Amino acid sequence: MKKRILALSLAAAMVIGALASCTKQETVGSSAVEARDVALVLWGSEADQAFLKEVSGDFAKTYADEHEDVKSVTVDVKIVGEDKTREEALKDLNAAADVFGVPSDQTGALVDAKGIYAMPDDIVKEIKDLVGENNAGNTYYNGSYYGFPYAPNIASALYYDTTVFTAEDVKSLNTMLEKEGVNGKVIGFADNAFQNSCWYFTAGAELFTKSDKSICTFDSDECAAMLEFVQNNAEKMYYGSGENAVNLIKDGGLVGWFDGSWNVQAMKDTFGDKYGVACLPTVTVDGKDYQMKCFGGVKYYAVNAASKEPEVAIALAQYLASPDVQLKKFEQLSAIPTALALLENDEIKGDPTAMAYLQQGANVVVQEPVIPGDWWGDAAALFKSIFDGDIKGRDAIKEEVAKHVETWKNM
């Protein structure tokens, strides 16, 4: 691990002039270096606080020990979840963290606001070696790469009650919905566009593919049929907050739940010894079988463009996304990793949750970085009106969605 940090630091030092003025101070005519204290701020979710404090503390000691120009490093870990990164960072970059987690769909807004560093070419090679071309590509925007992926950001897999469903049952949503003797709702999903968009994507829809905002096919005939299917089965479905879903699951009133890769431990705790997990099922609509798809991307550590210590911040970002730290987070928090070096790890290969998300990773729609902030609320409200039956029937659904699609293209 020390070699990995040192290698990055040396690489970063070669290109740091392109990032910010060098902070090393050498005495003229000698090799003496004036050591300095380095203070960084790291943002992370509330659930990750203890873990981030532990590993950033390890980084701080190692980095200071290996760099003669650094007397000490402190990393102040603060609660700002990845879903709030863009909003909080762009309020005031000078007051934002040096390093923060970024969902890949927020890249465009942060880059356009000059909020994060574009990684130099040699650092990009480190990123690609870490996670591969595809995952690295999730940090790409307008010709540059912007950080180190540390987790998949897959909207949904299927968590379920193993006393109600078999491993064979959960391969088909139709089979699950036909299950007899279920007390309450059969399947639920969260009331937000990030997760309810799965129904459009399952029907083959596109949303701003290749960052082209003229491309949106949520108003297709297939989507209208899929949404009508949801509407017709709404009595057996729960659509609401994750907090309420947890209570329903614990009370036996909900036996299946679509949730994201960031919520694994909470689902294990909620289902307890009845915990089961699988990739999303197939669904049959109008006699046609569809494999369910969902939003997919990554979360990556980016460096604030206003950081006064970009070299050290880059080193911290790489360390936090390193295979060793990803493995430790998997062991402590059940976090699904992205590091290629861990794909053959026996512990991960033997974990059904990790494998479910790896399988689901083959059935995702990449979040494009041009999705406007206003889209999420409008898309969520539209879906709720369909689920609740305010817009009734296939033709009316298609007509209403088409109106919203035209608005989205012009956002």
BAPANU-929682 format. One record per residue (C-alpha): residue number from 1; x, y, z. Coordinates in Angstrom, 1 decimal. Each point is the difference from the previous one (the first is absolute). Layout:
BEGIN
+-----+--------+--------+--------+
|   n |     px |     py |     pz |
+-----+--------+--------+--------+
| NUM |      X |      Y |      Z |
...
+-----+--------+--------+--------+
//
This chain:
BEGIN
+-----+--------+--------+--------+
|   n |     px |     py |     pz |
+-----+--------+--------+--------+
|   1 |    0.0 |    0.0 |    0.0 |
|   2 |    2.8 |    2.4 |    0.8 |
|   3 |    1.6 |   -0.6 |   -3.4 |
|   4 |   -3.3 |    0.7 |   -1.6 |
|   5 |   -0.4 |    3.4 |    1.8 |
|   6 |    3.6 |    0.9 |   -0.8 |
|   7 |   -0.3 |   -0.9 |   -3.6 |
|   8 |   -3.1 |    2.3 |   -0.4 |
|   9 |    1.7 |    2.8 |    1.9 |
|  10 |    3.0 |   -0.1 |   -2.3 |
|  11 |   -2.2 |   -0.1 |   -3.0 |
|  12 |   -2.1 |    2.9 |    1.3 |
|  13 |    3.1 |    2.0 |    0.8 |
|  14 |    1.0 |   -0.1 |   -3.7 |
|  15 |   -3.2 |    1.6 |   -1.2 |
|  16 |   -0.9 |    2.1 |    3.0 |
|  17 |    1.0 |    3.2 |   -1.8 |
|  18 |   -3.1 |   -0.5 |   -2.2 |
|  19 |   -2.1 |   -0.3 |    3.1 |
|  20 |    1.2 |    2.7 |    2.4 |
|  21 |    3.1 |    1.7 |    1.2 |
|  22 |    2.4 |   -2.3 |    1.6 |
|  23 |    0.1 |    0.3 |    3.8 |
|  24 |    3.4 |   -1.6 |    0.5 |
|  25 |    2.6 |    2.6 |    1.3 |
|  26 |    3.6 |   -0.9 |   -0.6 |
|  27 |    2.9 |    2.1 |    1.4 |
|  28 |    2.0 |    1.5 |   -2.9 |
|  29 |    3.3 |   -1.8 |   -0.4 |
|  30 |   -0.9 |   -2.9 |    2.2 |
|  31 |   -2.3 |   -3.0 |    0.1 |
|  32 |   -1.7 |    1.1 |    3.2 |
|  33 |   -3.8 |   -0.1 |   -0.1 |
|  34 |   -2.3 |    2.0 |    2.3 |
|  35 |   -2.5 |   -2.4 |    1.2 |
|  36 |   -3.6 |    1.2 |    0.2 |
|  37 |   -3.2 |   -1.2 |    1.7 |
|  38 |   -2.7 |   -1.1 |   -2.4 |
|  39 |   -3.7 |    0.2 |    0.9 |
|  40 |   -2.6 |   -1.6 |   -2.2 |
|  41 |   -3.8 |   -0.3 |    0.2 |
|  42 |   -1.7 |   -3.2 |   -1.2 |
|  43 |   -3.8 |   -0.3 |   -0.6 |
|  44 |   -1.8 |   -3.3 |    0.4 |
|  45 |   -3.4 |   -1.4 |    0.9 |
|  46 |   -1.2 |   -0.3 |    3.5 |
|  47 |    0.2 |   -3.8 |   -0.2 |
|  48 |    3.7 |    0.2 |   -1.1 |
|  49 |    1.2 |    2.4 |    2.7 |
|  50 |    1.8 |   -2.5 |    2.3 |
|  51 |    1.5 |   -1.9 |   -2.9 |
|  52 |    1.3 |    3.2 |   -1.7 |
|  53 |    1.5 |    1.3 |    3.2 |
|  54 |    1.9 |   -3.3 |    0.5 |
|  55 |    1.4 |   -0.3 |   -3.5 |
|  56 |    0.7 |    3.7 |   -0.5 |
|  57 |    1.9 |   -0.1 |    3.3 |
|  58 |    2.2 |   -2.8 |   -1.4 |
|  59 |    0.6 |    2.0 |   -3.1 |
|  60 |    1.0 |    3.1 |    1.9 |
|  61 |    2.7 |   -1.8 |    2.0 |
|  62 |    1.4 |   -1.9 |   -3.0 |
|  63 |    0.1 |    3.1 |   -2.2 |
|  64 |    1.8 |    2.2 |    2.5 |
|  65 |    2.5 |   -2.8 |    0.8 |
|  66 |    0.9 |   -0.3 |   -3.7 |
|  67 |    0.2 |    3.6 |   -1.0 |
|  68 |    2.8 |    2.2 |    1.4 |
|  69 |   -1.8 |    3.2 |   -1.0 |
|  70 |   -3.0 |   -0.9 |    2.2 |
|  71 |    0.2 |    0.2 |    3.8 |
|  72 |   -3.6 |   -1.3 |    0.6 |
|  73 |   -3.2 |   -0.7 |   -1.8 |
|  74 |   -3.5 |    0.3 |    1.6 |
|  75 |   -3.2 |   -1.1 |   -1.8 |
|  76 |   -3.2 |    1.5 |    1.4 |
|  77 |   -2.9 |   -2.3 |   -1.0 |
|  78 |   -3.4 |    1.7 |   -0.2 |
|  79 |   -3.4 |   -1.2 |   -0.8 |
|  80 |   -1.1 |    0.9 |   -3.6 |
|  81 |   -1.4 |   -2.9 |   -1.9 |
|  82 |    0.8 |   -0.6 |   -3.6 |
|  83 |   -3.6 |    0.9 |   -1.0 |
|  84 |    0.7 |    3.5 |    1.4 |
|  85 |    3.5 |    0.5 |   -1.4 |
|  86 |   -0.9 |    2.2 |   -2.9 |
|  87 |   -2.4 |    2.2 |    1.9 |
|  88 |    2.3 |    0.6 |    3.0 |
|  89 |    3.3 |    0.3 |   -2.0 |
|  90 |   -1.4 |    2.6 |   -2.4 |
|  91 |   -1.3 |    2.2 |    2.7 |
|  92 |    3.6 |    1.0 |    0.7 |
|  93 |    3.0 |   -2.0 |   -1.3 |
|  94 |    2.3 |    1.7 |    2.4 |
|  95 |   -2.0 |   -1.3 |    2.9 |
|  96 |   -0.5 |   -3.5 |   -1.4 |
|  97 |    2.0 |   -3.1 |    0.7 |
|  98 |    3.3 |   -0.7 |   -1.7 |
|  99 |   -1.2 |   -3.5 |   -0.9 |
| 100 |   -3.6 |   -1.2 |   -0.4 |
| 101 |   -1.9 |   -2.9 |   -1.4 |
| 102 |   -1.8 |    0.8 |   -3.3 |
| 103 |   -2.8 |   -2.1 |   -1.7 |
| 104 |    1.0 |   -0.1 |   -3.6 |
| 105 |   -3.1 |    1.7 |   -1.2 |
| 106 |    1.1 |    3.2 |    1.9 |
| 107 |    3.3 |    0.3 |   -2.0 |
| 108 |   -1.3 |    2.3 |   -2.7 |
| 109 |   -1.4 |    2.6 |    2.4 |
| 110 |    3.2 |    0.0 |    2.2 |
| 111 |    2.3 |    0.2 |   -3.0 |
| 112 |   -2.1 |    2.8 |   -1.7 |
| 113 |    0.3 |    1.9 |    3.2 |
| 114 |    3.7 |   -0.6 |    0.1 |
| 115 |   -0.5 |   -1.8 |    3.3 |
| 116 |    2.3 |   -3.0 |   -0.4 |
| 117 |    3.5 |   -0.8 |   -1.3 |
| 118 |    0.5 |   -1.8 |   -3.3 |
| 119 |    2.5 |   -2.8 |    0.7 |
| 120 |    3.3 |    0.1 |   -1.8 |
| 121 |    0.8 |   -2.7 |   -2.6 |
| 122 |    2.2 |   -2.1 |    2.3 |
| 123 |   -2.6 |    0.1 |    2.8 |
| 124 |   -2.6 |   -1.0 |   -2.6 |
| 125 |    2.1 |   -3.1 |   -0.6 |
| 126 |   -0.1 |   -0.8 |    3.7 |
| 127 |   -3.8 |    0.4 |   -0.1 |
| 128 |   -0.4 |   -2.4 |   -2.9 |
| 129 |    2.3 |   -2.5 |    1.6 |
| 130 |   -2.0 |    0.2 |    3.1 |
| 131 |   -3.5 |   -0.5 |   -1.4 |
| 132 |    0.2 |   -0.7 |   -3.7 |
| 133 |   -0.9 |    2.1 |   -3.0 |
| 134 |   -3.8 |   -0.3 |    0.4 |
| 135 |   -0.2 |    1.1 |    3.6 |
| 136 |    2.7 |    2.7 |   -0.6 |
| 137 |   -2.2 |    1.2 |   -2.9 |
| 138 |   -2.7 |    0.9 |    2.5 |
| 139 |    2.2 |    2.8 |    1.3 |
| 140 |    0.6 |    1.3 |   -3.6 |
| 141 |   -1.4 |    3.3 |   -1.2 |
| 142 |    1.0 |    2.3 |   -2.9 |
| 143 |    3.3 |   -1.6 |   -0.6 |
| 144 |    1.2 |   -0.6 |    3.6 |
| 145 |   -0.2 |   -2.4 |    2.9 |
| 146 |   -0.9 |    1.3 |    3.4 |
| 147 |    0.6 |   -2.5 |    2.8 |
| 148 |    0.4 |   -3.4 |    1.6 |
| 149 |   -3.1 |   -2.4 |    0.0 |
| 150 |   -0.4 |   -1.7 |    3.3 |
| 151 |   -3.6 |   -1.4 |   -0.2 |
| 152 |   -2.6 |   -0.9 |   -2.6 |
| 153 |   -3.0 |    2.3 |    0.0 |
| 154 |   -2.5 |   -2.5 |   -1.2 |
| 155 |   -3.6 |    1.1 |    0.7 |
| 156 |   -1.5 |   -3.4 |    0.9 |
| 157 |    0.4 |   -3.6 |    0.7 |
| 158 |   -2.8 |   -2.2 |    1.5 |
| 159 |    0.0 |   -0.6 |    3.7 |
| 160 |   -2.6 |   -2.6 |    1.2 |
| 161 |   -1.3 |   -2.1 |    2.8 |
| 162 |    1.3 |   -3.6 |   -0.5 |
| 163 |   -3.0 |   -1.4 |    2.0 |
| 164 |   -2.3 |    1.3 |   -2.7 |
| 165 |    1.9 |   -0.3 |   -3.3 |
| 166 |    2.4 |   -2.6 |   -1.3 |
| 167 |    3.1 |    0.7 |   -2.1 |
| 168 |   -2.1 |   -1.1 |   -3.0 |
| 169 |   -3.0 |    2.2 |    0.9 |
| 170 |    2.1 |    3.2 |    0.0 |
| 171 |    1.1 |   -0.5 |   -3.6 |
| 172 |   -3.4 |    1.2 |   -1.2 |
| 173 |   -2.0 |    3.0 |    1.3 |
| 174 |   -3.2 |   -1.5 |   -1.3 |
| 175 |    0.6 |   -3.2 |    2.0 |
| 176 |    0.6 |    2.1 |    3.1 |
| 177 |   -3.2 |    2.0 |   -0.5 |
| 178 |   -2.0 |   -3.2 |   -0.4 |
| 179 |    1.3 |   -1.3 |    3.4 |
| 180 |   -2.8 |   -1.0 |    2.3 |
| 181 |   -0.2 |    0.6 |    3.7 |
| 182 |    2.1 |    3.1 |    0.1 |
| 183 |   -0.9 |    2.3 |    2.9 |
| 184 |   -0.1 |    3.5 |   -1.6 |
| 185 |    2.0 |    1.3 |   -2.9 |
| 186 |    2.1 |   -2.4 |   -2.1 |
| 187 |    2.7 |    2.4 |   -1.4 |
| 188 |    0.9 |    3.6 |    0.6 |
| 189 |    2.3 |    2.7 |   -1.4 |
| 190 |    1.0 |    3.5 |    1.1 |
| 191 |   -1.9 |    3.1 |   -1.0 |
| 192 |    2.7 |    1.7 |   -2.0 |
| 193 |    0.9 |    0.2 |   -3.7 |
| 194 |    3.4 |   -1.6 |    0.5 |
| 195 |   -1.7 |   -3.3 |    0.9 |
| 196 |   -3.4 |    0.2 |   -1.7 |
| 197 |    1.6 |    0.6 |   -3.4 |
| 198 |    0.7 |   -3.7 |    0.0 |
| 199 |   -3.4 |   -0.6 |   -1.5 |
| 200 |    0.8 |    2.3 |   -3.0 |
| 201 |    3.4 |   -1.5 |   -0.5 |
| 202 |   -1.3 |   -3.6 |    0.2 |
| 203 |   -2.3 |    0.9 |   -2.9 |
| 204 |    3.0 |    1.1 |   -2.0 |
| 205 |   -0.2 |    3.7 |    0.5 |
| 206 |    3.0 |    2.4 |   -0.3 |
| 207 |    0.7 |    3.1 |    1.9 |
| 208 |    2.5 |    2.6 |   -1.5 |
| 209 |    2.2 |   -2.8 |   -1.4 |
| 210 |    3.6 |    1.2 |   -0.6 |
| 211 |   -1.0 |    3.3 |    1.6 |
| 212 |   -2.3 |    0.8 |   -2.8 |
| 213 |   -3.1 |    1.7 |    1.6 |
| 214 |   -2.0 |   -0.4 |   -3.2 |
| 215 |   -0.1 |   -3.8 |    0.7 |
| 216 |   -2.7 |   -1.0 |    2.4 |
| 217 |   -2.4 |   -2.8 |   -0.7 |
| 218 |   -2.0 |   -0.3 |    3.2 |
| 219 |   -3.1 |    0.6 |   -2.1 |
| 220 |    0.2 |   -3.2 |   -2.0 |
| 221 |   -2.8 |   -2.6 |   -0.4 |
| 222 |    2.0 |   -2.5 |    2.0 |
| 223 |    0.4 |    2.4 |    2.9 |
| 224 |   -3.7 |    0.8 |    0.0 |
| 225 |   -0.7 |   -3.8 |    0.2 |
| 226 |    2.5 |   -0.5 |    2.8 |
| 227 |   -1.4 |    2.9 |    2.0 |
| 228 |   -3.5 |   -1.3 |   -0.4 |
| 229 |    1.2 |   -3.4 |    1.3 |
| 230 |    1.4 |    1.8 |    3.1 |
| 231 |   -3.3 |    1.9 |    0.4 |
| 232 |   -2.0 |   -3.2 |   -0.3 |
| 233 |    2.1 |   -1.7 |    2.7 |
| 234 |    0.2 |    3.0 |    2.3 |
| 235 |   -2.0 |   -1.7 |    2.7 |
| 236 |    2.8 |   -2.5 |    0.5 |
| 237 |    2.7 |    2.5 |   -0.3 |
| 238 |    1.3 |    2.5 |    2.6 |
| 239 |    1.3 |    3.4 |   -1.3 |
| 240 |    1.4 |    2.3 |    2.7 |
| 241 |    2.9 |    0.8 |    2.2 |
| 242 |    2.8 |   -2.4 |    1.0 |
| 243 |   -0.7 |    0.8 |    3.7 |
| 244 |   -3.6 |   -1.2 |   -0.3 |
| 245 |    1.0 |   -3.0 |   -2.0 |
| 246 |    2.4 |   -1.1 |    2.8 |
| 247 |   -2.9 |    0.1 |    2.5 |
| 248 |   -2.3 |   -1.9 |   -2.4 |
| 249 |    2.7 |   -2.7 |   -0.6 |
| 250 |    0.5 |   -0.4 |    3.7 |
| 251 |   -3.7 |   -0.3 |    0.6 |
| 252 |   -0.5 |   -2.6 |   -2.8 |
| 253 |   -2.0 |    2.4 |   -2.2 |
| 254 |    2.6 |    0.2 |   -2.7 |
| 255 |    2.0 |   -3.0 |   -1.2 |
| 256 |    2.0 |    1.3 |   -3.0 |
| 257 |    1.8 |    3.3 |   -0.5 |
| 258 |    2.1 |    1.6 |   -2.8 |
| 259 |    2.9 |    1.9 |    1.5 |
| 260 |    3.4 |    1.3 |   -0.9 |
| 261 |    3.6 |   -1.2 |    0.4 |
| 262 |    0.6 |    2.5 |    2.8 |
| 263 |   -2.6 |   -1.5 |    2.3 |
| 264 |    1.1 |   -3.6 |    0.4 |
| 265 |    0.7 |    0.0 |    3.7 |
| 266 |   -3.3 |    1.7 |    0.8 |
| 267 |   -1.9 |   -2.7 |   -2.0 |
| 268 |    1.9 |   -2.8 |    1.8 |
| 269 |   -0.9 |    1.5 |    3.3 |
| 270 |   -3.6 |    0.5 |   -1.1 |
| 271 |   -0.7 |   -3.5 |   -1.4 |
| 272 |    2.2 |   -1.8 |    2.6 |
| 273 |    0.1 |   -3.7 |   -0.3 |
| 274 |   -2.6 |    0.2 |   -2.8 |
| 275 |    2.4 |    2.0 |   -2.2 |
| 276 |    0.2 |   -0.9 |   -3.7 |
| 277 |    1.4 |    2.0 |   -2.9 |
| 278 |    0.1 |   -0.3 |   -3.8 |
| 279 |    0.3 |    2.1 |   -3.1 |
| 280 |   -3.2 |    1.5 |   -1.2 |
| 281 |   -2.5 |   -2.5 |   -1.5 |
| 282 |   -1.5 |   -0.3 |   -3.4 |
| 283 |   -3.5 |    1.3 |   -0.6 |
| 284 |   -2.5 |   -1.1 |   -2.6 |
| 285 |   -2.3 |    2.7 |   -1.6 |
| 286 |   -2.3 |   -0.7 |   -3.0 |
| 287 |    1.7 |   -3.4 |   -0.4 |
| 288 |    3.5 |    1.4 |   -0.3 |
| 289 |    2.7 |   -0.7 |    2.5 |
| 290 |    2.2 |    2.9 |    1.2 |
| 291 |    3.1 |   -0.1 |    2.2 |
| 292 |   -0.3 |    2.8 |    2.5 |
| 293 |    2.5 |    2.7 |   -0.3 |
| 294 |    0.9 |    3.0 |    2.1 |
| 295 |    2.2 |    3.0 |    0.3 |
| 296 |    3.6 |   -0.9 |    0.4 |
| 297 |    3.2 |    1.9 |    0.5 |
| 298 |    2.7 |    0.4 |    2.7 |
| 299 |    0.9 |    2.1 |    2.9 |
| 300 |    3.5 |    1.4 |   -0.1 |
| 301 |    2.3 |    2.2 |    2.0 |
| 302 |    0.6 |    3.4 |   -1.6 |
| 303 |    2.3 |    2.9 |    1.1 |
| 304 |   -1.4 |    3.5 |    0.5 |
| 305 |    1.5 |    2.4 |   -2.6 |
| 306 |    0.3 |    2.5 |    2.8 |
| 307 |    2.1 |   -2.3 |    2.2 |
| 308 |    3.2 |    1.6 |    1.4 |
| 309 |    1.6 |   -3.4 |    0.2 |
| 310 |   -0.9 |   -1.7 |   -3.3 |
| 311 |    3.0 |   -2.4 |    0.0 |
| 312 |   -0.8 |   -1.4 |    3.4 |
| 313 |   -3.8 |    0.0 |   -0.8 |
| 314 |    0.6 |   -2.1 |   -3.1 |
| 315 |    2.1 |   -2.4 |    2.0 |
| 316 |   -2.8 |   -0.3 |    2.6 |
| 317 |   -2.6 |   -0.6 |   -2.7 |
| 318 |    2.0 |   -2.8 |   -1.5 |
| 319 |    0.6 |   -1.5 |    3.4 |
| 320 |   -3.7 |    0.0 |    0.9 |
| 321 |   -0.8 |   -1.8 |   -3.3 |
| 322 |    2.9 |   -2.5 |    0.3 |
| 323 |   -0.6 |   -3.8 |   -0.1 |
| 324 |    1.1 |   -0.3 |    3.7 |
| 325 |   -2.5 |    2.7 |    1.2 |
| 326 |   -2.8 |   -1.3 |   -2.2 |
| 327 |    0.5 |   -3.5 |    1.4 |
| 328 |    0.0 |    1.3 |    3.5 |
| 329 |   -3.2 |    1.9 |   -0.7 |
| 330 |   -1.6 |   -3.1 |   -1.4 |
| 331 |    1.0 |   -1.9 |    3.1 |
| 332 |   -1.2 |    2.6 |    2.4 |
| 333 |   -3.0 |    1.6 |   -1.8 |
| 334 |   -0.9 |   -2.6 |   -2.7 |
| 335 |    0.8 |    2.7 |   -2.6 |
| 336 |    0.2 |   -1.3 |   -3.6 |
| 337 |    3.5 |    0.7 |   -1.4 |
| 338 |    1.1 |    1.1 |   -3.5 |
| 339 |    3.7 |   -0.8 |    0.1 |
| 340 |    0.9 |   -2.6 |   -2.6 |
| 341 |    2.5 |   -1.6 |    2.3 |
| 342 |   -2.9 |   -1.1 |    2.2 |
| 343 |   -2.0 |   -1.8 |   -2.7 |
| 344 |    1.8 |   -3.3 |    0.8 |
| 345 |    0.0 |    0.5 |    3.7 |
| 346 |   -1.6 |   -3.2 |    1.5 |
| 347 |   -1.9 |    1.9 |    2.7 |
| 348 |   -1.7 |    2.2 |   -2.6 |
| 349 |   -0.6 |   -2.8 |   -2.4 |
| 350 |   -1.7 |   -1.9 |    2.7 |
| 351 |   -2.3 |    2.9 |    1.0 |
| 352 |   -3.5 |   -0.2 |   -1.6 |
| 353 |   -0.5 |    3.8 |    0.4 |
| 354 |    3.1 |    0.9 |   -1.9 |
| 355 |   -0.7 |   -2.5 |   -2.7 |
| 356 |   -3.6 |    1.3 |   -0.3 |
| 357 |    1.3 |    3.5 |   -0.7 |
| 358 |    2.7 |   -1.3 |   -2.4 |
| 359 |   -2.8 |   -1.7 |   -1.9 |
| 360 |   -2.2 |    3.1 |    0.1 |
| 361 |    3.0 |    2.0 |   -1.2 |
| 362 |   -0.5 |   -1.7 |   -3.4 |
| 363 |   -3.6 |    1.4 |   -0.2 |
| 364 |    0.4 |    3.7 |    0.8 |
| 365 |   -0.5 |    3.3 |   -1.9 |
| 366 |    2.9 |    2.4 |    0.6 |
| 367 |   -1.0 |    3.2 |    1.6 |
| 368 |    1.0 |    2.8 |   -2.4 |
| 369 |    1.6 |    3.0 |    1.5 |
| 370 |   -2.4 |    2.4 |   -1.7 |
| 371 |   -3.1 |   -0.9 |    2.0 |
| 372 |   -1.4 |    3.3 |    1.3 |
| 373 |   -0.6 |    0.4 |    3.7 |
| 374 |   -3.7 |    0.9 |   -0.7 |
| 375 |   -0.5 |   -3.3 |   -1.8 |
| 376 |    0.0 |   -2.2 |    3.1 |
| 377 |   -2.9 |    1.7 |    1.8 |
| 378 |   -2.1 |    0.3 |   -3.2 |
| 379 |    0.6 |   -3.7 |   -1.0 |
| 380 |   -0.9 |   -1.2 |    3.6 |
| 381 |   -3.2 |    2.0 |    0.0 |
| 382 |   -1.0 |   -1.3 |   -3.4 |
| 383 |    0.6 |   -3.6 |    1.1 |
| 384 |   -2.0 |    0.5 |    3.2 |
| 385 |   -3.0 |    1.3 |   -1.9 |
| 386 |    0.1 |   -3.1 |   -2.2 |
| 387 |    0.5 |   -2.4 |    3.0 |
| 388 |   -2.8 |    1.6 |    1.9 |
| 389 |   -2.4 |   -0.3 |   -3.0 |
| 390 |   -0.4 |    3.8 |   -0.5 |
| 391 |    0.9 |   -0.7 |   -3.6 |
| 392 |   -1.9 |   -3.1 |   -0.9 |
| 393 |    0.6 |   -2.4 |   -2.9 |
| 394 |    2.6 |   -0.6 |   -2.7 |
| 395 |   -0.9 |    2.8 |   -2.4 |
| 396 |   -0.4 |    2.6 |    2.7 |
| 397 |    3.4 |   -1.0 |    1.5 |
| 398 |    1.8 |    0.3 |   -3.3 |
| 399 |   -1.5 |    3.4 |   -0.7 |
| 400 |    0.9 |    1.4 |    3.4 |
| 401 |    3.5 |   -1.4 |   -0.1 |
| 402 |    0.5 |    1.5 |   -3.5 |
| 403 |   -0.8 |    3.5 |    1.4 |
| 404 |    2.7 |   -0.4 |    2.7 |
| 405 |    2.5 |   -1.4 |   -2.5 |
| 406 |   -0.2 |    3.2 |   -2.0 |
| 407 |    0.6 |    2.0 |    3.1 |
| 408 |    3.0 |   -2.1 |    1.0 |
| 409 |    1.7 |    0.5 |   -3.3 |
| 410 |   -0.2 |    3.8 |    0.5 |
| 411 |    1.2 |    0.1 |    3.6 |
+-----+--------+--------+--------+
//
